[in-house]
Amino acid sequence: MRVFRKLALGASALALVLSACSTGGGNGSPAATTGSTTGASVTIKIGSDGFDEARVVAEVYAQALEAAGFSVDRAGIGLGTRKVTAAAIESGQIDLKPEYIGSALSFYGGTSGNSSDKNKTDLQAKLDAVGGGITVLDYAPAQDTNAFVVRKETADQLHIAKMSDMAAVQDQLKWALATDCPTNPLCKAALKSAYGLDPKDVTLLDACSGPMADALLKKTVDVAELCSTGPEITTNGWVVIADDKQTQPADNIAPIVRNSLLAQVDKAKFEKTLNDVSAKIDTKTLAQLYYDVSVNKKDLKDVASAWLKSAGLIPA
């Protein structure tokens, strides 16, 4: 599931990295605009989870809405964990946030699977009953999923390319798995039932976290549970082991929005604006946006603006 991340980028870049907790809402973002020509009396309160990937997607949505004539308040960007942002959108503290639909479905007590369409439908059913109703708009092709990652020399030495290769060598490896792995059906149960994996040398750490990536970087562990678009994977030349039996759920990103807001704006124009943006965010794009903010240390606003212009979604 998508959680806070602090990256492990190797000794030369590690000191430059900020934890997700320090990248709060709106840093480096333009102030909310006024004078909207569409729903002029309504200001859309955009929020996001605290890590850079979620923050930059929220900024992309914010700028696209502004270009379409809507007024935006960014105070909720980088607000906190999913527990925090879920409460915020349910209560009306924020109106809109980018969400990972598979992880959100699990958060709300559903069972996420490999079908993006079904995950969206099932999440919508859950959200119909909370906070006065929340709508899931079109999901992006982009996915950021749980991934099991090793250093390249480990993959080469043990001839590991897919998770099915791991069973024969699992006892030669030190594993770092998510703290909830023993009870999370997507972790321990899935590894055992699909791949016959029941590793004995296991350290439990927060998934996708700095300590998780640091452990792999420092060779404290040989296998780490990270997030598939994490910049630390590319920076360090690590290998994502293919989930060949598809145990991890589809986790496309999509905007979710309060129904009370949709009732106050030009709904058709609002939804089309966001859906057109989402349609162009594939996994490569998502990873690059994240990389530019977290590794290249580019300004959040500039990264979002440059991509929107390059995609033809706002005027150049």
C-alpha positions in Angstrom: 0.0 0.0 0.0 1.1 3.6 -0.6 2.6 5.0 2.6 5.1 7.7 3.5 8.5 7.3 1.9 12.0 8.6 2.6 14.4 7.5 -0.1 17.7 5.7 0.0 19.6 7.1 -2.9 23.2 6.1 -2.3 25.8 8.0 -0.3 26.2 10.9 -2.7 22.5 11.7 -2.7 21.3 10.5 0.6 21.9 13.7 2.4 19.8 15.6 -0.1 16.6 13.6 0.6 13.8 15.0 2.7 11.4 12.8 4.5 7.8 12.8 3.4 6.9 14.3 6.8 8.9 17.4 5.9 7.4 18.0 2.5 4.1 19.4 3.8 1.2 20.9 1.8 1.8 23.6 -0.7 5.6 24.1 -0.3 6.8 25.7 -3.5 3.3 25.9 -4.8 1.6 29.0 -6.1 -1.1 30.6 -4.0 -4.7 29.8 -4.7 -6.2 31.8 -7.5 -9.3 33.9 -7.5 -11.8 35.1 -10.0 -12.7 31.7 -11.4 -15.1 31.8 -14.3 -16.5 28.4 -13.4 -18.2 28.1 -10.0 -16.6 31.5 -9.1 -17.8 31.4 -5.5 -16.4 27.9 -5.0 -12.8 27.2 -4.0 -11.7 23.6 -4.5 -9.7 22.4 -1.5 -7.1 19.9 -2.8 -5.2 17.6 -0.5 -2.9 14.6 -0.7 -0.9 12.1 1.3 2.4 13.3 2.5 5.0 11.7 0.1 6.3 13.4 -3.0 4.6 11.2 -5.6 1.1 12.0 -4.2 2.0 15.7 -3.7 3.2 16.2 -7.3 0.0 14.5 -8.7 -2.1 16.8 -6.6 -0.2 19.8 -7.9 -0.8 18.5 -11.5 -4.5 18.3 -10.8 -4.5 21.8 -9.2 -2.9 23.5 -12.1 -5.1 21.8 -14.7 -8.2 22.9 -12.7 -6.9 26.5 -12.5 -6.2 26.5 -16.3 -9.9 25.4 -16.8 -11.0 28.4 -14.7 -11.5 26.9 -11.3 -10.2 28.4 -8.0 -7.9 26.1 -5.9 -6.7 26.0 -2.3 -3.6 23.9 -1.9 -3.3 23.9 1.9 -4.1 20.2 2.1 -1.4 19.0 -0.2 1.0 16.8 1.8 -1.5 16.7 4.7 -0.5 13.3 6.1 -1.0 9.6 5.9 -4.1 8.0 4.3 -5.7 7.8 7.7 -5.4 11.6 8.0 -6.4 12.4 4.4 -9.3 10.0 4.4 -10.7 11.7 7.5 -10.1 15.1 5.9 -12.1 14.3 2.7 -14.8 12.6 4.6 -15.2 15.7 6.9 -15.0 18.2 4.1 -11.6 19.6 5.2 -10.5 18.8 1.7 -12.7 18.3 -1.4 -10.3 16.3 -3.7 -7.2 14.1 -3.4 -5.3 11.7 -5.7 -5.9 8.2 -4.4 -4.4 4.8 -5.1 -7.6 2.8 -5.7 -6.4 -0.7 -4.7 -4.8 0.5 -1.4 -7.8 2.7 -0.6 -10.2 -0.2 -1.2 -8.2 -2.3 1.3 -8.2 0.7 3.7 -12.0 0.8 3.7 -12.3 -2.9 4.4 -12.7 -4.2 0.8 -10.6 -6.8 -1.0 -8.4 -5.4 -3.8 -7.5 -7.5 -6.7 -5.8 -7.5 -10.1 -8.8 -5.8 -12.0 -8.5 -2.0 -12.0 -12.1 -1.7 -13.1 -13.4 -3.9 -10.2 -11.2 -2.1 -7.7 -12.7 1.2 -8.8 -16.3 -0.2 -8.7 -15.8 -1.7 -5.3 -14.1 1.4 -3.9 -16.9 3.5 -5.2 -19.4 1.3 -3.3 -17.4 1.9 -0.1 -17.2 5.7 -0.6 -20.9 6.0 -1.4 -21.5 5.4 2.3 -18.9 7.8 3.9 -18.7 11.6 4.3 -21.9 12.3 2.5 -20.6 10.5 -0.6 -17.4 10.6 -2.5 -16.9 10.0 -6.2 -14.0 8.1 -7.8 -13.2 9.7 -11.2 -11.4 7.9 -14.0 -8.2 6.2 -13.0 -4.9 6.8 -14.7 -3.0 4.0 -16.5 -0.2 4.6 -13.9 0.2 2.2 -11.1 2.5 2.2 -8.0 2.4 -1.2 -6.5 4.1 -3.2 -3.7 7.4 -4.6 -5.1 10.0 -7.0 -3.8 13.4 -5.6 -4.7 17.0 -6.9 -4.6 20.4 -5.5 -5.5 21.6 -6.3 -9.0 24.4 -8.5 -7.7 22.0 -10.6 -5.7 19.7 -11.1 -8.7 22.7 -12.0 -10.9 24.4 -14.3 -8.4 21.2 -16.3 -7.5 19.6 -16.0 -11.0 16.5 -14.3 -9.6 14.2 -12.7 -12.2 10.7 -13.5 -10.9 9.2 -14.3 -7.5 8.8 -18.0 -8.5 12.6 -18.1 -8.6 12.8 -17.1 -4.9 11.6 -20.3 -3.2 14.7 -22.3 -4.0 17.0 -19.6 -2.5 14.8 -18.0 0.2 16.9 -19.3 3.1 20.0 -17.7 1.6 18.5 -14.3 1.8 17.8 -11.8 4.5 14.4 -10.2 4.1 12.9 -6.9 5.0 9.1 -7.0 4.9 6.4 -4.6 5.9 5.5 -4.3 9.6 2.0 -5.6 8.8 3.2 -8.5 6.7 2.3 -11.2 9.2 -1.4 -10.2 9.1 -1.6 -8.6 5.6 -3.1 -11.1 3.1 -1.1 -9.3 0.4 2.1 -10.1 2.1 2.8 -13.3 4.2 -0.3 -15.2 3.0 0.2 -14.3 -0.7 3.9 -15.1 -0.6 3.3 -18.5 0.9 0.2 -19.6 -1.1 1.4 -18.3 -4.5 5.2 -18.9 -4.3 5.8 -21.2 -1.3 7.8 -18.5 0.4 8.0 -18.5 4.2 11.4 -16.9 4.9 12.9 -17.3 8.3 15.4 -14.4 8.4 13.0 -11.5 8.4 13.2 -7.9 9.6 9.9 -6.0 9.8 10.1 -2.4 8.7 7.6 0.2 7.3 7.0 -0.6 3.6 8.5 1.8 1.1 10.2 3.7 3.9 13.7 5.2 4.3 14.7 2.5 6.8 13.5 -0.2 4.4 15.5 1.2 1.5 18.5 2.0 3.7 18.6 -1.6 4.9 18.9 -2.8 1.3 21.4 -0.1 0.4 23.7 -1.0 3.4 23.4 -4.7 2.7 21.7 -5.3 6.1 19.1 -7.2 4.1 19.0 -8.8 0.6 15.3 -8.4 -0.2 13.2 -5.3 0.6 9.5 -4.5 0.1 9.4 -1.1 -1.7 7.1 0.8 -3.9 7.4 0.1 -7.6 7.9 3.7 -8.7 10.4 4.6 -6.0 13.3 6.7 -7.3 15.7 4.8 -5.1 15.3 1.7 -7.3 16.5 3.5 -10.4 19.1 5.5 -8.6 20.8 2.4 -7.1 20.3 0.1 -10.1 18.2 -2.3 -8.0 16.1 -5.1 -9.6 12.3 -5.4 -9.1 11.5 -9.1 -9.0 8.5 -9.8 -11.3 5.3 -10.8 -9.5 4.7 -13.5 -12.1 1.6 -14.9 -10.3 0.1 -11.4 -9.8 -0.3 -11.5 -6.1 -0.3 -7.7 -5.7 -3.4 -5.7 -6.5 -3.9 -3.2 -9.2 -3.2 0.2 -7.6 -4.0 2.8 -10.2 -4.1 6.4 -9.2 -7.3 8.4 -9.5 -8.8 11.6 -8.2 -11.6 11.2 -5.6 -13.9 14.1 -4.9 -16.7 15.0 -2.5 -20.2 14.9 -4.0 -21.0 18.1 -2.2 -18.3 19.8 -4.3 -19.6 18.3 -7.5 -23.0 19.8 -6.8 -21.5 23.3 -6.7 -19.3 23.3 -9.8 -19.8 22.7 -13.5 -19.6 18.9 -13.0 -19.1 18.0 -16.6 -16.2 20.4 -17.1 -14.7 19.6 -13.7 -14.7 15.8 -14.4 -13.5 16.2 -17.9 -10.6 18.3 -16.8 -9.4 15.8 -14.3 -10.1 12.7 -16.5 -8.2 14.2 -19.4 -5.2 14.6 -17.1 -5.4 11.2 -15.6 -5.6 9.6 -19.0 -2.1 10.8 -19.8 -0.4 9.7 -16.6 1.1 6.4 -17.3 3.5 4.6 -14.9 6.6 6.0 -16.6 5.3 9.5 -16.3 4.3 9.0 -12.6 7.8 7.7 -11.8 9.5 10.6 -13.7 7.3 13.2 -11.9 8.2 11.6 -8.6 11.9 11.4 -9.5 12.1 15.0 -10.6 10.7 16.2 -7.2 12.5 13.8 -4.9 15.8 13.2 -6.5 16.4 16.1 -8.9 15.0 18.4 -6.2 13.0 20.4 -8.8 10.2 22.7 -7.6 6.9 21.0 -7.3 5.1 23.7 -9.2 7.6 23.7 -12.0 7.6 19.9 -12.4 3.8 19.8 -12.7 3.6 22.8 -15.1 6.3 21.5 -17.4 4.6 18.1 -17.7 1.1 19.6 -18.2 2.5 21.8 -21.0 4.4 19.0 -22.6 1.3 16.8 -22.6 -0.8 19.6 -24.2 -3.1 19.9 -21.2 -2.4 23.5 -20.4 -1.2 26.3 -22.7 2.6 26.4 -23.2 
